[in-house]
Amino acid sequence: MAKVKKASESLTIMTNIVLPNETNSLRNLFGGELLAKMDRCASISAARHCERRVVTASVNHVSFNHPIPEGGIVILESKVSRAFSTSMEVYVDVWLDDPINQKKIHTNEGIYTFVAVDEFNRPIPIPEMLPETDEEKARFAAAFRRKELSLILSGRMKPLESVELKKLFQEPN
Ligand SMILES: CC(=O)SCCNC(=O)CCNC(=O)[C@H](O)C(C)(C)COP(=O)(O)OP(=O)(O)OC[C@H]1O[C@@H](n2cnc3c(N)ncnc32)[C@H](O)[C@@H]1OP(=O)(O)O
């Protein structure tokens, strides 16, 4: 297995059409249906990066910016944004595609943490991740801060133990 992999090597794209049984009373895609699709897409990216079985450790953030109507074409695009020791952050971007009017609306964004595990479900080391594009570099740079926040919110880290996150609240000299 490579020791370093590019972000693009974990790129996963899933395209779906919204069916009536996936919608809410407003005939838009039900949020829980979308979350399941996002988790699937992100888990494939994580597995592509580490070439191991992965489990979802945390859903750190999901935004719902625009409804997705019944019959809409949904494109999910995910990539590993940073790899740590055994865990990795995965970004999922969701688009509503309108091929008739040639428009694409960015409807959702999700940030997930996955952990690579062995056959006994114990965390195992993963390859480093190399960002290349400006967007990949920006997401990579802020990922450690988000990891600390997620660990604090899950009670795995005390706020004063954080390094990057604490810097946000410190006055510049
Ligand atoms: C694809 C699916 O849908 S899977 C189904 C849903 N998911 C599951 O069932 C997973 C259930 N949870 C588990 O199995 C375990 O809690 C695991 C494997 C996630 C973690 O196991 P632990 O024994 O706690 O391992 P440990 O404390 O060493 O953490 C492993 C890594 O995960 C990271 N981690 C754990 N929890 C979090 C969290 N809430 N937020 C961010 N990172 C986390 C740790 O920081 C560590 O990262 P690092 O090694 O890269 O520094």
The ligand as an ORCA input file, in Angstrom:
! r2SCAN-3c Opt
* xyz 0 1
  C     -19.696      2.916      7.493
  C     -20.648      2.728      8.672
  O     -21.716      3.189      8.619
  S     -20.045      1.928     10.107
  C     -21.383      1.933     11.290
  C     -21.355      3.071     12.228
  N     -20.101      3.178     12.972
  C     -19.764      2.316     13.970
  O     -20.456      1.360     14.311
  C     -18.456      2.603     14.678
  C     -18.553      2.299     16.178
  N     -17.369      2.828     16.876
  C     -16.224      2.117     16.941
  O     -16.105      0.998     16.456
  C     -15.057      2.765     17.681
  O     -15.542      3.773     18.542
  C     -14.028      3.407     16.693
  C     -13.370      2.332     15.830
  C     -14.657      4.463     15.786
  C     -12.927      4.124     17.513
  O     -12.382      3.167     18.364
  P     -11.528      3.583     19.679
  O     -11.135      2.336     20.340
  O     -12.260      4.607     20.436
  O     -10.234      4.151     19.010
  P      -9.340      5.440     19.293
  O      -9.693      6.175     20.549
  O      -7.938      4.958     19.122
  O      -9.705      6.383     18.058
  C      -9.330      6.023     16.766
  C      -9.240      7.292     15.943
  O     -10.550      7.826     15.786
  C     -10.563      9.184     16.193
  N     -11.889      9.469     16.720
  C     -12.628      8.697     17.532
  N     -13.794      9.310     17.802
  C     -13.778     10.477     17.136
  C     -14.692     11.559     17.016
  N     -15.872     11.578     17.644
  N     -14.347     12.610     16.241
  C     -13.153     12.640     15.596
  N     -12.244     11.643     15.666
  C     -12.565     10.583     16.439
  C      -9.450      9.272     17.242
  O      -9.010     10.614     17.413
  C      -8.403      8.398     16.587
  O      -7.818      9.123     15.513
  P      -6.249      9.038     15.083
  O      -5.775      7.639     15.393
  O      -6.250      9.296     13.624
  O      -5.549     10.100     15.862
*
